[in-house]
């Protein structure tokens, strides 16, 4: 399995992960043979990449830290409830509690899981997919930090709802391709308050996570300008995960930042904007090069990430597929942990003709 740009598909490839559309329906089901006629709809949705199974990626399995069904159920619930909240200012709290519990239980029952997935988001439905992703990342981090289950579940509900307040902000501001004006930015900064004030029936912990997920240690965050110890710890977890998912996502006004660069930028924020202890634990569980990525080594070998080594995310196990120096196809496994002189230099993509292109 590997993630590919749809314009690099020649057709007949097997779709490896189900894609939902803007109405929360299964647009392309896992196992479907890809057709070029799919391109137009995917492009309309802002989806430029999908996971496929092909000969090159045979034997490479991308495992999410929650099951496909749990993630899909969470996305559908949050998407539909976001629409309901937009029209009636109401949500079904019990349904959020159940989905949050499912996510927490799956992650707590897993061993040595890491976040090894490159997410696919629909432009118009970015908010609901972002909320689910932040929730999953936050639960993973909280579990690794040893937070009790009851608190994790309440935090998870807050994460699922953390951006619902954005429905009160005009879309032309949220999706503006250029720089926001000072007045527009001030309006965006109100969305944590909108969410906090709307959800009076949920647990206080959940509401505080919603209210404080944009606060920063040095007081430069919003909406309250709180500093360090004034910011609730579980909101600090949400903040870290929110930054990561936002930076690595494609939006109308920006391209996604590659994971290695995102993690580097986030390290620079430690202690000033983001809590260092939380960030350290978070990064221990994020794959620098997710499974299915195609990379070039310093000796010219090209391979697909097959499995990440938790002890050193920069030294994964690879399926080697090409020797760029000899210009020949090869097929063997290589563990970078056993080869200290080898290192990843860059990522590449493959075009329809099988040629490698720099990312």
C-alpha positions in Angstrom: 0.0 0.0 0.0 1.2 3.5 -0.8 -0.1 7.0 -1.1 -0.1 8.4 -4.6 -1.1 11.6 -6.4 -4.2 10.9 -8.5 -2.6 12.4 -11.6 0.0 9.7 -11.4 -2.6 6.9 -11.7 -3.0 5.1 -15.0 -6.1 3.3 -13.9 -7.1 -0.2 -12.6 -5.1 0.2 -9.4 -6.8 -1.1 -6.3 -8.0 1.6 -3.9 -6.6 0.6 -0.5 -8.6 2.9 1.8 -12.3 4.0 1.6 -12.9 7.6 0.6 -15.9 9.5 1.8 -17.5 12.4 -0.1 -18.8 15.7 1.0 -22.1 14.2 2.0 -20.3 11.7 4.3 -21.1 8.8 1.9 -18.5 6.2 0.8 -17.5 7.6 -2.5 -14.9 4.9 -3.4 -14.9 1.8 -1.3 -11.7 0.0 -0.3 -10.9 -2.8 -2.9 -12.4 -0.9 -5.9 -10.4 -0.7 -9.1 -9.5 2.9 -9.8 -10.9 4.5 -12.9 -9.8 7.8 -14.5 -13.4 9.0 -14.3 -12.9 9.3 -10.5 -10.5 12.1 -11.0 -13.0 14.9 -11.6 -15.0 14.2 -8.4 -11.8 13.8 -6.3 -10.5 17.1 -7.6 -13.8 18.8 -6.9 -13.5 17.6 -3.3 -9.9 18.8 -3.1 -8.5 15.2 -2.8 -5.2 15.0 -4.7 -3.9 11.8 -3.2 -5.3 8.3 -2.4 -3.9 5.0 -1.0 -3.5 2.2 -3.5 -2.3 -1.4 -3.6 0.0 -2.2 -6.5 3.0 -4.4 -7.4 5.5 -1.8 -6.2 3.9 -1.7 -2.7 3.1 -5.4 -2.4 3.7 -6.5 1.2 3.5 -2.9 2.6 0.6 -2.4 5.0 -0.4 1.0 6.4 -2.0 0.5 9.8 -4.0 3.2 11.5 -3.9 3.4 15.3 -7.7 3.0 15.3 -9.7 0.7 13.0 -11.0 1.9 9.7 -14.6 1.5 10.9 -14.0 3.5 14.1 -12.3 6.4 12.2 -15.1 6.3 9.5 -17.8 6.3 12.1 -16.2 9.2 14.0 -15.8 11.2 10.8 -19.4 10.6 9.7 -20.7 11.5 13.2 -18.7 14.7 13.5 -19.5 15.7 10.0 -23.3 15.2 10.4 -23.3 16.8 13.9 -21.3 19.8 12.6 -24.1 20.3 10.0 -26.7 19.9 12.7 -24.9 22.4 15.0 -24.7 24.9 12.1 -28.5 24.8 11.6 -29.8 24.3 15.2 -26.9 25.0 17.6 -27.5 21.5 19.0 -25.5 18.3 19.1 -26.1 14.7 20.3 -23.8 14.5 23.3 -24.4 10.8 23.9 -23.2 9.9 20.4 -20.0 11.9 21.0 -19.5 10.1 24.3 -19.7 6.7 22.6 -17.4 7.5 19.7 -14.9 9.1 22.1 -15.0 6.0 24.2 -14.4 3.7 21.2 -11.4 5.8 20.2 -9.9 5.7 23.7 -10.5 2.0 24.2 -8.9 1.0 20.9 -5.8 3.1 21.5 -5.5 2.0 25.2 -5.8 -1.7 24.1 -3.1 -1.4 21.5 0.6 -1.8 22.2 3.5 0.2 20.9 1.2 2.0 18.3 2.6 5.0 16.5 0.9 7.5 14.1 1.9 6.1 10.8 -0.7 7.5 8.4 -0.8 10.3 5.9 -4.3 11.7 6.2 -6.6 12.5 3.3 -8.9 15.5 3.8 -11.7 17.0 1.8 -11.4 20.7 1.4 -15.0 21.6 2.1 -15.1 19.2 5.1 -11.7 19.9 6.5 -13.1 20.8 10.0 -14.7 17.5 10.8 -11.8 15.4 9.6 -9.4 17.7 11.4 -11.4 17.3 14.6 -11.2 13.5 14.4 -7.5 13.5 13.7 -6.7 15.9 16.5 -8.8 13.7 18.9 -6.9 10.5 17.8 -3.5 12.1 18.2 -4.5 13.7 21.5 -5.7 10.4 22.9 -2.5 8.6 21.8 -0.4 11.3 23.5 -2.5 11.3 26.7 -2.3 7.5 27.0 1.5 7.7 26.7 1.6 10.4 29.3 -0.4 8.1 31.7 -3.5 10.3 32.0 -6.4 8.3 33.6 -9.0 7.0 31.2 -11.9 9.0 32.5 -10.0 12.3 31.9 -8.8 11.1 28.5 -12.4 10.4 27.4 -13.5 13.9 28.4 -10.5 15.4 26.7 -11.4 13.4 23.6 -14.9 14.8 23.5 -13.5 18.3 23.7 -11.1 17.5 20.9 -13.9 16.2 18.7 -15.8 19.5 19.3 -12.8 21.9 19.5 -13.4 23.7 16.2 -17.2 23.6 16.1 -17.3 27.3 17.0 -16.0 28.0 13.5 -19.5 27.5 12.1 -20.2 31.0 13.4 -17.4 32.4 11.3 -18.1 33.2 7.6 -16.6 30.7 5.1 -15.1 33.5 3.1 -12.9 34.2 6.1 -12.2 30.6 7.0 -11.2 29.7 3.4 -9.7 33.0 2.3 -6.7 32.2 0.1 -4.9 35.4 1.0 -3.8 37.0 4.3 -6.6 37.8 6.8 -7.2 41.4 7.7 -6.8 42.4 11.4 -10.6 42.4 11.8 -11.0 39.0 10.1 -8.3 37.5 12.3 -10.0 38.9 15.4 -13.2 37.1 14.3 -11.4 33.8 13.8 -9.9 34.1 17.3 -13.4 34.0 18.8 -14.2 30.4 17.7 -13.0 28.8 21.0 -15.4 31.0 22.9 -18.2 30.3 20.6 -17.7 26.5 21.2 -17.2 26.9 24.9 -20.4 28.9 25.3 -22.5 26.6 23.1 -21.7 23.3 24.8 -22.8 23.9 28.4 -24.1 20.3 28.8 -20.7 18.6 28.3 -18.2 18.0 31.1 -16.1 21.0 32.3 -12.9 19.3 31.2 -14.3 19.0 27.6 -15.3 22.7 27.6 -11.9 23.9 28.9 -10.1 21.9 26.1 -12.4 23.7 23.6 -11.7 27.1 25.2 -7.9 26.8 25.6 -6.7 24.8 22.6 -5.2 28.0 21.0 -3.6 29.3 24.2 0.3 29.5 24.1 2.7 29.3 27.0 4.1 32.8 26.4 0.7 34.4 26.5 0.6 35.0 22.7 -2.4 32.6 22.1 -6.1 33.3 22.2 -8.8 33.9 23.2 -7.7 34.6 26.8 -4.0 35.1 26.5 -3.3 32.7 29.3 0.3 31.7 30.1 2.1 28.5 31.1 0.6 27.2 34.4 -2.7 29.0 33.7 -3.4 26.7 30.7 -5.1 23.4 31.5 -2.7 20.4 30.7 -5.2 18.5 28.6 -5.8 21.7 26.5 -2.0 21.8 26.0 -2.2 18.3 24.5 -4.9 19.3 22.2 -2.9 22.4 21.2 0.1 20.3 20.2 -2.0 17.9 18.1 -4.0 20.8 16.5 -0.7 22.5 15.4 0.6 19.2 13.9 -2.5 18.3 11.9 -3.1 21.9 10.7 0.5 22.2 9.5 0.5 18.9 7.6 -2.9 19.5 6.0 -3.5 21.1 2.6 -5.8 24.2 2.7 -7.1 26.6 0.1 -4.5 29.1 1.4 -1.5 26.8 1.8 0.3 23.6 0.8 0.9 20.9 3.4 4.2 21.0 5.3 6.1 17.7 5.1 6.2 15.8 8.3 10.0 16.1 8.9 9.8 19.9 8.4 6.6 20.1 10.6 8.3 18.3 13.5 11.4 20.6 13.1 9.2 23.7 13.3 7.3 22.3 16.3 10.5 21.6 18.1 11.4 25.3 17.8 8.0 26.1 19.4 8.8 24.0 22.5 8.8 26.0 25.8 7.6 29.2 24.1 4.3 28.2 22.5 4.0 24.4 23.2 4.6 22.4 26.3 8.0 20.6 25.9 7.2 17.6 27.9 4.0 17.0 26.0 5.7 17.7 22.7 8.5 15.2 23.4 6.0 12.4 24.1 3.9 13.4 21.1 6.9 13.2 18.8 8.0 9.8 20.1 4.8 8.4 18.6 4.8 10.2 15.2 6.4 8.5 12.2 8.7 11.0 10.4 8.3 9.0 7.2 4.9 7.2 7.3 4.5 3.7 5.9 4.0 3.8 2.2 6.3 6.8 1.7 8.9 6.3 -1.1 12.4 7.6 -0.1 15.9 7.8 -1.5 18.9 6.8 0.6 22.4 8.3 0.6 23.7 5.4 -1.4 21.2 5.8 -4.2 18.8 3.0 -3.2 15.1 3.8 -3.5 12.6 2.1 -1.2 9.2 2.2 0.3 8.8 2.5 4.1 7.6 -0.9 5.2 7.6 -0.5 9.0 8.9 2.2 11.4 11.2 1.3 14.2 9.8 2.9 17.4 13.3 3.1 18.9 14.5 5.4 16.0 11.9 6.8 13.6 14.7 7.9 11.3 15.8 4.3 10.8 12.7 2.4 9.4 12.5 -0.9 7.6 12.3 -0.6 3.8 11.3 -2.5 0.8 14.0 -1.6 -1.7 12.6 -1.3 -5.2 15.3 0.5 -7.3 19.0 1.3 -7.5 19.3 4.9 -8.8 23.0 4.6 -9.5 22.7 1.4 -11.5 19.3 2.2 -12.9 17.9 -1.2 -12.2 14.8 -2.5 -10.4 15.5 -4.7 -7.3 13.4 -6.2 -4.6 14.7 -6.9 -1.1 14.1 -5.7 2.5 16.5 -3.5 4.3 16.4 -2.4 8.0 18.2 0.9 8.5 18.8 0.0 12.2 21.2 -2.6 11.0 22.9 -0.2 8.6 24.2 2.8 10.6 25.9 4.4 7.6 22.7 4.6 5.5 20.2 7.4 6.0 17.2 8.8 4.2 18.0 11.9 2.0 14.6 12.8 0.5 11.2 11.5 -0.5 10.1 10.9 -4.1 7.0 10.1 -6.0 6.5 7.9 -9.1 4.8 9.0 -12.3 2.6 7.0 -14.6 5.7 5.8 -16.6 7.4 4.6 -13.4 9.9 7.4 -13.2 10.8 8.9 -9.9 10.1 12.6 -9.2 11.3 14.7 -6.3 8.6 15.7 -3.8 
